[in-house]
Amino acid sequence: MRTPTTTVRTIDLDHDQLLILEDERGRMQVLHGAVWLTEPGRWADHRLATGAQWPLRGRGAVLTARGAVRLQIVAEAGRQGARWASAWRRIVRAAARQVTRLQLGPVGCPP
């Protein structure tokens, strides 16, 4: 039987920077700042602030930094979540192909 390998990573993100955790299994902790967390298969998104922990299930979580953020990820190596990650990547790529124009900021009404 194979022993899982545990890795600990610290990641810094800038405001509005995205981080996609494709096949991570373990847990994540917000050391400083706040992130917006979106996971496929969940109805609600979550805002995680300093000190918050979240289990990572290998489903392709997407994190958006809400200011300067420092995260710690304690993950076990494995391919059990690869199927979810692959499906999530296909969904994101299909949606990106359909976006013809992306406008950031307030949208004005035509006169």
Sequence and secondary structure as in RCSB ss.txt:
>XXXX:A:sequence
MRTPTTTVRTIDLDHDQLLILEDERGRMQVLHGAVWLTEPGRWADHRLATGAQWPLRGRGAVLTARGAVRLQIVA
EAGRQGARWASAWRRIVRAAARQVTRLQLGPVGCPP
>XXXX:A:secstr
     EEEEEEEE TT EEEESS EEEEEEEESEEEEE TT SS EEEETT EEEEESS EEEEESSSEEEEEEE
E  STTHHHHHHHHHHHHHHHHH      S      
